[in-house]
Each structure stands twice: as C-alpha cells, then as structure tokens.
Amino acid sequence: MPLEQGHDRVAAEQLLHEYVKSESLIKHAMTVEAVMRHFAALLKEDVEEWGIIGLLHDIDFEMYPEEHCHKTRTILEPRKWPESFIRAIESHGYKLCSDVEPITPQEKVLYTIDELTGLISATALLRPSKSLFDLTVKSVKKKWKQKSFAEGVNREVIENGASMLNMELDYVIEQTIEGMKKVASEIGLEGNVEVAK
C-alpha cells in the first residue's frame, strides 16, 4: 500500500535528520532500515513501511536518551504518522525502555535485529577485510560467546526475538547480514572487496 506524501521515505529521512545529528546513529538507522526491508521481502510484507519504521526507530534517542521510546509518540503523533508505526517503534525497546510488547511480525523483527546489527557491525570491523561480504554466521557466533566483545549488545533480546519469530538464531543472523550488505558502502562496511573475495 503506497504511503501518503508526508509519511513516505523522503519525509522520514527529513525527520530523521531533524532529530538525529550523529553520523553513527544515522548509519545505524540506515542499517536497521535495510534489514527491515530485507525481512519484509522475505515475509512478503510491505517493504516500504517496514523500511521507514527501521529508519525512524531511534528518532528520539539522541535528543531524549533518558526517555528513549517514550518520546516517539510526541514526535510522530502531531505529524499524523500512523499508529502502527508509532507502536512498532515503541515496541523495539520492550523490557528495556518500553512496556509495549512486540506482537506483529514487523514489531518482532525490529525488536530482534536492532541489537543484532550492532554485533554484526562490530564483528565485521575486526576482520582483515572490514567487510560484510566475507562475514559468516560462524564468525558472528564466535564473537557472540565472548561476553566482553560488544558488551553493550543485549544477546538475550536477540535470542528472545528469534524465539518470538519462531526462527533459528543462525537464520536470523544470516538474513540480517544479507540485509546489511545492501547498504554496506553507505555504512562503511564494504571494506576491501579484494580481500573479501
């Protein structure tokens, strides 16, 4: 279903830049957008809608870090963004900074892959190639077990999310890597392609 003008990808990107100035947070938003689009395609869901929700999922984080997820509604509701968008974004912080439980496939995927993209990015940057294109699930799982590595990444959230989705963790990791590859150059993880080959 086409989104109304004012609630499309262009409007979402403008809103993102209004509230988020940090380059790393913008890259993270683009990463989550790409992975959401990838999973939407796999699940035969609305790719545009899922992508926009991924792009805007941390819209309140930089300006209101102590009220993350709680300020989403304050930002989006007056601009008449759909309730489903607001709820999905609020739910990605379930039991961390939000009481909104992920119910729909869209909400469950966002909840699961948000943390996972951080672990995958950190793992890719440690490789000689600094690339997603030679990154394997095995490499990510190896780093997963090292609790001191990317310790800010909540592994329990990722595991809970995979369970909610009735998906194997390895499959979720594999598909998240695939989604991230689509924006590898924009997020600085294209790396040395020759080494990656």
SEFIKE-280248 format. One record per residue: residue in one letter; x, y, z of N, C-alpha, C, O, CB in turn. Coordinates in steps of 0.2 Angstrom, whole numbers, padded with zeros to 4 digits, always signed. Glycine has a CB too. Layout:
aXYZXYZXYZXYZXYZ...
% end
This chain:
m+0004-0006+0000+0000+0000+0000+0004+0006+0000+0009+0007+0004-0005+0000+0006p+0004+0011-0005+0008+0017-0005+0006+0021+0001+0001+0022+0003+0007+0021-0012l+0012+0024+0004+0011+0028+0009+0009+0035+0007+0011+0038+0002+0017+0028+0014e+0006+0039+0011+0004+0046+0010+0010+0050+0009+0015+0049+0013-0001+0049+0015q+0010+0055+0005+0015+0060+0005+0015+0063+0012+0010+0065+0015+0014+0066-0001g+0021+0064+0014+0022+0067+0021+0023+0061+0026+0026+0062+0032+0016+0071+0023h+0022+0055+0024+0023+0049+0028+0027+0044+0024+0027+0038+0025+0017+0046+0031d+0031+0046+0019+0035+0042+0014+0042+0042+0016+0044+0045+0021+0034+0044+0007r+0046+0039+0012+0053+0038+0014+0057+0045+0014+0061+0046+0018+0057+0034+0009v+0055+0049+0009+0058+0056+0009+0056+0060+0016+0061+0063+0019+0055+0060+0003a+0050+0060+0018+0048+0063+0024+0051+0060+0030+0053+0064+0034+0040+0063+0025a+0052+0053+0030+0055+0050+0035+0063+0052+0036+0065+0053+0042+0055+0042+0035e+0066+0053+0030+0073+0055+0030+0074+0062+0033+0079+0063+0037+0076+0054+0023q+0069+0066+0031+0070+0073+0033+0069+0073+0041+0072+0077+0044+0064+0077+0029l+0064+0070+0043+0063+0069+0050+0068+0067+0054+0070+0069+0059+0056+0065+0052l+0072+0061+0051+0077+0058+0055+0083+0064+0055+0086+0064+0061+0080+0053+0050h+0084+0067+0050+0090+0072+0050+0088+0078+0055+0092+0082+0057+0091+0075+0043e+0081+0079+0056+0079+0085+0060+0081+0083+0068+0083+0087+0072+0072+0086+0060y+0080+0077+0069+0081+0074+0076+0088+0071+0078+0090+0070+0084+0075+0070+0078v+0091+0068+0073+0097+0065+0074+0103+0068+0070+0103+0069+0064+0096+0057+0071k+0108+0070+0073+0114+0073+0070+0120+0069+0070+0124+0069+0066+0116+0080+0074s+0120+0064+0074+0126+0059+0075+0127+0055+0069+0122+0051+0067+0125+0055+0081e+0132+0055+0066+0134+0051+0060+0133+0043+0061+0130+0040+0057+0141+0052+0057s+0135+0041+0067+0135+0034+0069+0127+0032+0070+0125+0027+0068+0139+0033+0075l+0123+0036+0073+0116+0035+0073+0113+0035+0067+0108+0031+0066+0113+0040+0078i+0114+0039+0062+0111+0039+0056+0113+0033+0052+0109+0030+0048+0114+0046+0052k+0119+0031+0052+0122+0025+0049+0118+0019+0052+0116+0014+0049+0129+0023+0050h+0117+0019+0059+0113+0013+0062+0106+0013+0059+0103+0008+0058+0113+0014+0070a+0103+0019+0059+0096+0020+0056+0095+0017+0049+0091+0013+0048+0094+0027+0056m+0100+0018+0045+0101+0016+0038+0101+0008+0038+0099+0005+0034+0106+0019+0034t+0105+0006+0043+0107-0001+0043+0100-0005+0045+0098-0010+0042+0112-0003+0049v+0097-0003+0050+0091-0006+0053+0085-0005+0047+0081-0010+0046+0088-0003+0059e+0085+0000+0044+0081+0001+0038+0082-0005+0033+0077-0008+0031+0081+0008+0035a+0088-0006+0031+0090-0011+0026+0088-0018+0028+0085-0021+0024+0097-0010+0024v+0089-0019+0034+0087-0026+0037+0080-0027+0037+0077-0032+0036+0091-0027+0044m+0076-0022+0039+0069-0022+0040+0066-0023+0033+0062-0027+0032+0066-0016+0043r+0069-0020+0028+0066-0020+0021+0068-0028+0018+0064-0031+0015+0070-0015+0016h+0074-0030+0020+0075-0037+0018+0071-0042+0021+0068-0047+0018+0083-0039+0021f+0069-0042+0028+0065-0046+0031+0057-0045+0028+0054-0050+0028+0065-0045+0039a+0055-0039+0027+0049-0038+0024+0048-0042+0017+0043-0045+0016+0047-0031+0023a+0053-0042+0013+0053-0045+0007+0053-0053+0008+0049-0056+0005+0059-0043+0003l+0057-0055+0013+0057-0062+0014+0050-0065+0017+0047-0070+0015+0062-0064+0020l+0046-0060+0021+0040-0062+0024+0034-0060+0019+0028-0060+0021+0039-0059+0030k+0036-0057+0013+0030-0054+0009+0026-0049+0012+0020-0049+0012+0026-0060+0006e+0029-0045+0016+0026-0039+0019+0028-0033+0015+0031-0033+0010+0028-0038+0026d+0025-0027+0018+0026-0020+0015+0033-0018+0016+0035-0015+0021+0021-0015+0018v+0037-0018+0011+0044-0017+0011+0045-0009+0013+0049-0008+0017+0048-0018+0004e+0041-0005+0010+0042+0002+0011+0041+0004+0018+0044+0008+0022+0038+0007+0006e+0035+0002+0021+0033+0003+0028+0038+0000+0033+0040+0004+0037+0026+0000+0029w+0040-0006+0032+0045-0009+0036+0051-0005+0036+0054-0004+0041+0046-0016+0034g+0053-0003+0030+0060+0001+0030+0059+0008+0033+0064+0010+0037+0061+0002+0023i+0054+0011+0033+0053+0018+0036+0053+0017+0044+0056+0021+0047+0046+0021+0034i+0050+0012+0046+0050+0010+0053+0057+0009+0056+0059+0011+0061+0045+0004+0055g+0061+0005+0052+0068+0004+0053+0072+0011+0054+0076+0012+0058+0071-0001+0049l+0070+0015+0049+0074+0021+0048+0073+0026+0054+0077+0029+0056+0072+0025+0042l+0066+0026+0056+0064+0030+0062+0065+0027+0069+0062+0031+0074+0057+0033+0060h+0067+0021+0069+0066+0018+0076+0070+0021+0082+0067+0020+0087+0069+0011+0075d+0075+0025+0080+0078+0028+0086+0077+0036+0086+0082+0040+0088+0086+0027+0086i+0072+0038+0083+0071+0045+0082+0071+0050+0088+0073+0055+0087+0064+0046+0079d+0070+0047+0094+0070+0051+0100+0077+0050+0104+0078+0053+0109+0064+0049+0104f+0081+0045+0102+0087+0043+0106+0092+0048+0107+0094+0049+0113+0090+0037+0103e+0094+0052+0102+0099+0057+0103+0097+0063+0107+0100+0065+0111+0101+0060+0096m+0091+0065+0106+0088+0071+0109+0085+0070+0116+0086+0074+0121+0083+0074+0105y+0083+0063+0117+0080+0062+0124+0082+0055+0126+0078+0050+0126+0072+0062+0123p+0089+0054+0127+0091+0047+0129+0088+0044+0135+0087+0038+0135+0099+0048+0130e+0086+0048+0140+0083+0045+0146+0076+0043+0145+0073+0040+0149+0084+0050+0151e+0073+0046+0139+0066+0044+0138+0065+0041+0131+0060+0041+0128+0062+0051+0138h+0070+0037+0129+0070+0033+0123+0064+0029+0123+0062+0025+0127+0077+0029+0122c+0061+0029+0117+0055+0025+0115+0048+0029+0118+0043+0029+0115+0055+0018+0118h+0049+0033+0123+0043+0036+0126+0042+0043+0123+0036+0045+0123+0045+0038+0134k+0047+0046+0119+0046+0052+0116+0044+0051+0108+0042+0056+0105+0052+0056+0116t+0044+0045+0106+0042+0043+0099+0036+0046+0097+0035+0049+0092+0043+0036+0098r+0031+0045+0102+0024+0047+0101+0023+0054+0100+0020+0057+0096+0019+0044+0106t+0027+0058+0105+0027+0065+0105+0029+0068+0098+0027+0073+0096+0031+0068+0111i+0034+0065+0095+0037+0067+0089+0032+0065+0083+0031+0069+0079+0044+0064+0088l+0030+0059+0083+0027+0057+0077+0019+0058+0077+0016+0059+0071+0028+0049+0076e+0016+0058+0082+0009+0059+0083+0006+0065+0080+0002+0066+0076+0006+0058+0090p+0009+0071+0082+0007+0078+0079+0008+0078+0072+0005+0082+0069+0011+0083+0083r+0013+0074+0069+0014+0074+0062+0009+0069+0058+0010+0068+0052+0021+0073+0060k+0005+0066+0062+0000+0062+0059+0003+0055+0056+0000+0053+0051-0004+0065+0054w+0008+0053+0059+0011+0046+0057+0006+0041+0059+0003+0042+0065+0018+0045+0059p+0006+0036+0056+0001+0030+0058+0002+0027+0064+0008+0027+0066+0001+0025+0052e-0003+0025+0068-0002+0022+0075+0002+0016+0074+0006+0015+0079-0009+0021+0078s+0001+0012+0069+0005+0006+0068+0013+0007+0068+0017+0003+0071+0003+0002+0062f+0015+0013+0065+0022+0015+0065+0024+0017+0072+0030+0014+0074+0023+0021+0060i+0020+0021+0076+0022+0023+0082+0023+0017+0087+0028+0016+0091+0017+0028+0085r+0018+0012+0087+0018+0006+0091+0024+0002+0090+0027-0001+0094+0011+0002+0090a+0025+0001+0083+0031-0003+0081+0038-0001+0084+0042-0004+0087+0032-0004+0074i+0038+0006+0084+0045+0009+0086+0045+0009+0094+0050+0007+0096+0045+0017+0084e+0039+0010+0097+0039+0009+0104+0041+0002+0107+0044+0001+0112+0032+0011+0107s+0039-0003+0103+0040-0010+0105+0047-0012+0104+0048-0017+0107+0035-0014+0101h+0051-0009+0101+0058-0011+0100+0062-0011+0106+0067-0014+0107+0061-0008+0094g+0060-0007+0111+0063-0006+0117+0060-0010+0123+0061-0009+0129+0064+0001+0119y+0056-0015+0121+0052-0019+0126+0057-0022+0131+0062-0025+0130+0049-0025+0122k+0054-0021+0138+0058-0023+0144+0064-0019+0145+0068-0021+0150+0059-0030+0144l+0066-0015+0140+0072-0011+0141+0071-0004+0143+0073-0001+0148+0077-0011+0135c+0066-0001+0139+0064+0006+0140+0057+0007+0138+0054+0013+0137+0069+0011+0136s+0053+0001+0137+0046+0002+0135+0042-0004+0137+0045-0010+0138+0046+0002+0127d+0036-0003+0139+0032-0009+0141+0028-0011+0135+0023-0016+0136+0027-0006+0146v+0029-0009+0129+0025-0011+0123+0028-0017+0120+0034-0017+0118+0025-0005+0118e+0024-0022+0121+0026-0029+0119+0026-0030+0111+0021-0028+0108+0023-0035+0122p+0031-0032+0108+0031-0034+0101+0026-0039+0099+0027-0045+0102+0038-0036+0098i+0021-0038+0095+0016-0043+0094+0016-0045+0086+0015-0051+0085+0009-0040+0095t+0016-0040+0082+0016-0041+0075+0023-0044+0072+0028-0043+0075+0014-0035+0071p+0023-0047+0066+0030-0049+0064+0034-0043+0063+0040-0044+0064+0029-0053+0057q+0032-0038+0061+0035-0031+0060+0039-0029+0066+0045-0028+0066+0031-0026+0057e+0035-0029+0072+0037-0027+0078+0043-0032+0081+0048-0030+0084+0032-0027+0083k+0041-0039+0080+0046-0044+0082+0053-0043+0078+0058-0044+0081+0043-0051+0081v+0052-0042+0072+0059-0042+0068+0063-0036+0070+0069-0036+0071+0057-0041+0060l+0059-0030+0071+0063-0024+0073+0066-0025+0080+0072-0023+0081+0058-0018+0074y+0062-0028+0085+0065-0029+0091+0071-0034+0091+0076-0033+0095+0059-0033+0096t+0071-0039+0087+0076-0044+0086+0083-0041+0083+0088-0042+0086+0074-0050+0083i+0082-0037+0077+0088-0036+0073+0091-0029+0075+0097-0028+0073+0086-0035+0066d+0088-0025+0079+0091-0019+0081+0097-0020+0085+0103-0017+0083+0086-0015+0086e+0097-0024+0090+0104-0026+0094+0108-0030+0089+0114-0029+0090+0102-0030+0100l+0106-0034+0085+0110-0039+0081+0114-0035+0076+0120-0037+0075+0105-0044+0078t+0111-0030+0073+0115-0026+0069+0122-0023+0072+0127-0023+0068+0111-0020+0066g+0121-0021+0078+0127-0019+0082+0133-0024+0082+0139-0023+0081+0125-0016+0088l+0131-0030+0084+0135-0035+0085+0139-0037+0078+0145-0039+0078+0132-0042+0088i+0135-0037+0073+0137-0039+0066+0142-0034+0064+0147-0035+0061+0131-0040+0061s+0140-0027+0065+0145-0022+0063+0151-0022+0066+0157-0022+0063+0142-0015+0064a+0151-0024+0073+0157-0024+0077+0162-0030+0074+0168-0029+0074+0156-0025+0084t+0158-0035+0073+0162-0041+0071+0165-0040+0064+0171-0042+0063+0157-0048+0070a+0162-0037+0059+0164-0036+0053+0170-0031+0053+0175-0032+0049+0159-0033+0048l+0170-0026+0057+0176-0021+0058+0182-0025+0060+0188-0022+0059+0174-0016+0062l+0182-0030+0064+0188-0034+0066+0191-0038+0061+0197-0040+0062+0186-0038+0072r+0188-0039+0056+0190-0044+0051+0196-0040+0046+0195-0034+0046+0185-0047+0046p+0200-0044+0043+0205-0041+0039+0202-0036+0034+0205-0031+0032+0210-0046+0036s+0197-0039+0031+0193-0036+0025+0189-0030+0028+0187-0025+0024+0189-0040+0021k+0187-0030+0034+0182-0025+0037+0176-0024+0032+0173-0019+0031+0186-0018+0037s+0174-0030+0030+0168-0031+0026+0163-0036+0028+0164-0040+0032+0171-0033+0019l+0157-0034+0026+0151-0039+0027+0151-0045+0022+0148-0050+0023+0145-0035+0027f+0155-0044+0017+0154-0048+0011+0158-0055+0012+0157-0060+0008+0157-0045+0005d+0162-0055+0017+0165-0062+0019+0164-0064+0026+0167-0068+0029+0173-0062+0018l+0159-0061+0029+0157-0062+0036+0152-0068+0036+0147-0068+0032+0154-0056+0039t+0154-0073+0040+0150-0079+0041+0146-0079+0047+0147-0075+0052+0154-0085+0040v+0141-0083+0048+0137-0084+0054+0141-0086+0059+0141-0084+0065+0131-0088+0053k+0146-0091+0057+0150-0094+0062+0155-0089+0065+0156-0089+0072+0155-0099+0059s+0157-0084+0062+0161-0078+0064+0157-0074+0070+0160-0072+0075+0164-0074+0059v+0151-0073+0068+0147-0069+0072+0145-0073+0079+0146-0070+0084+0140-0067+0069k+0144-0079+0078+0143-0084+0084+0149-0084+0088+0148-0085+0094+0140-0091+0082k+0155-0084+0085+0161-0085+0089+0161-0078+0094+0163-0079+0100+0167-0085+0085k+0160-0073+0091+0160-0066+0095+0155-0066+0100+0155-0063+0105+0160-0060+0090w+0149-0069+0098+0143-0069+0102+0145-0072+0109+0143-0069+0114+0137-0073+0099k+0149-0077+0109+0151-0081+0115+0155-0077+0119+0156-0078+0125+0154-0087+0113q+0159-0072+0117+0164-0068+0120+0160-0062+0123+0158-0057+0120+0169-0065+0116k+0158-0063+0130+0153-0058+0133+0156-0051+0133+0153-0046+0133+0151-0060+0140s+0163-0050+0133+0167-0044+0134+0167-0040+0127+0168-0034+0126+0174-0045+0136f+0165-0044+0122+0165-0041+0115+0158-0038+0114+0153-0041+0114+0167-0046+0109a+0158-0032+0111+0152-0028+0110+0147-0029+0116+0142-0031+0115+0149-0030+0103e+0150-0028+0122+0146-0030+0128+0140-0025+0129+0135-0027+0133+0150-0029+0134g+0139-0020+0125+0133-0016+0125+0127-0019+0121+0121-0017+0122+0134-0009+0122v+0129-0025+0118+0124-0028+0114+0120-0033+0118+0123-0038+0121+0127-0032+0108n+0114-0033+0119+0110-0037+0123+0108-0044+0119+0103-0044+0115+0103-0033+0126r+0112-0049+0121+0111-0055+0117+0104-0058+0119+0101-0062+0115+0117-0060+0119e+0102-0057+0125+0096-0060+0127+0090-0057+0123+0085-0061+0121+0094-0059+0135v+0090-0051+0122+0085-0048+0117+0085-0051+0111+0079-0053+0108+0086-0040+0117i+0090-0052+0108+0091-0056+0101+0088-0063+0101+0084-0065+0097+0098-0056+0098e+0090-0066+0107+0088-0073+0107+0080-0073+0108+0077-0078+0105+0091-0077+0113n+0078-0069+0113+0070-0069+0114+0067-0067+0107+0061-0070+0106+0069-0063+0119g+0069-0062+0104+0066-0060+0097+0066-0066+0092+0061-0067+0089+0070-0054+0094a+0071-0070+0092+0072-0075+0087+0066-0080+0089+0063-0083+0085+0079-0079+0087s+0066-0081+0096+0061-0086+0098+0054-0084+0097+0049-0088+0095+0062-0087+0106m+0052-0077+0098+0046-0074+0096+0044-0075+0089+0038-0077+0087+0046-0067+0098l+0049-0075+0084+0048-0076+0077+0048-0083+0075+0046-0084+0069+0054-0072+0073n+0049-0088+0080+0050-0095+0078+0055-0096+0072+0054-0100+0068+0043-0097+0076m+0060-0092+0073+0066-0093+0068+0072-0095+0072+0073-0093+0078+0067-0086+0065e+0076-0099+0069+0083-0101+0072+0087-0095+0072+0087-0091+0067+0086-0107+0067l+0091-0094+0077+0096-0089+0078+0100-0088+0072+0102-0083+0070+0099-0089+0085d+0103-0094+0070+0108-0094+0064+0105-0091+0058+0108-0087+0055+0110-0101+0063y+0098-0092+0057+0095-0090+0051+0094-0082+0052+0095-0078+0047+0088-0093+0050v+0092-0080+0058+0091-0073+0059+0098-0069+0058+0098-0064+0055+0088-0071+0066i+0103-0072+0060+0110-0069+0059+0111-0068+0052+0113-0063+0049+0115-0072+0063e+0110-0074+0049+0112-0074+0041+0108-0069+0037+0111-0066+0033+0110-0082+0039q+0102-0069+0039+0097-0064+0035+0099-0057+0037+0098-0052+0033+0090-0066+0036t+0101-0056+0043+0102-0049+0045+0109-0047+0041+0109-0041+0039+0104-0048+0053i+0114-0051+0041+0120-0050+0037+0118-0048+0029+0120-0043+0027+0125-0056+0037e+0113-0052+0027+0111-0051+0020+0108-0044+0019+0109-0041+0014+0106-0057+0017g+0104-0042+0023+0101-0036+0023+0106-0030+0024+0105-0025+0020+0095-0035+0029m+0110-0031+0028+0116-0026+0029+0120-0025+0023+0122-0019+0022+0120-0027+0035k+0121-0030+0019+0125-0030+0013+0123-0025+0008+0126-0022+0004+0126-0037+0010k+0116-0024+0008+0113-0019+0003+0115-0012+0004+0114-0008+0000+0105-0020+0004v+0117-0010+0010+0119-0004+0012+0127-0003+0014+0129+0001+0018+0115+0000+0017a+0130-0009+0013+0137-0009+0015+0142-0003+0014+0145-0001+0018+0141-0015+0012s+0141+0000+0008+0145+0005+0006+0143+0011+0010+0148+0015+0012+0145+0007-0002e+0137+0012+0011+0134+0018+0014+0136+0018+0022+0137+0023+0025+0127+0019+0014i+0136+0012+0025+0138+0012+0032+0145+0010+0033+0147+0009+0039+0133+0006+0035g+0149+0010+0028+0156+0009+0029+0159+0002+0031+0164+0001+0034+0159+0013+0035l+0155-0003+0028+0156-0010+0029+0157-0014+0022+0156-0020+0022+0151-0013+0033e+0159-0010+0017+0160-0013+0011+0167-0016+0011+0169-0022+0009+0160-0008+0005g+0172-0012+0015+0178-0015+0016+0183-0016+0010+0181-0013+0004+0178-0021+0020n+0188-0020+0011+0192-0021+0005+0189-0027+0001+0190-0033+0003+0199-0023+0007v+0186-0026-0004+0182-0031-0008+0187-0036-0010+0185-0042-0011+0178-0028-0014e+0193-0035-0012+0198-0040-0015+0199-0045-0009+0200-0051-0010+0204-0036-0017v+0200-0042-0003+0202-0046+0002+0195-0051+0004+0196-0057+0005+0204-0043+0009a+0190-0047+0003+0183-0051+0005+0182-0057+0000+0179-0062+0002+0178-0046+0005k+0184-0056-0006+0183-0061-0011+0188-0067-0010+0188-0072-0014+0185-0058-0018
% end
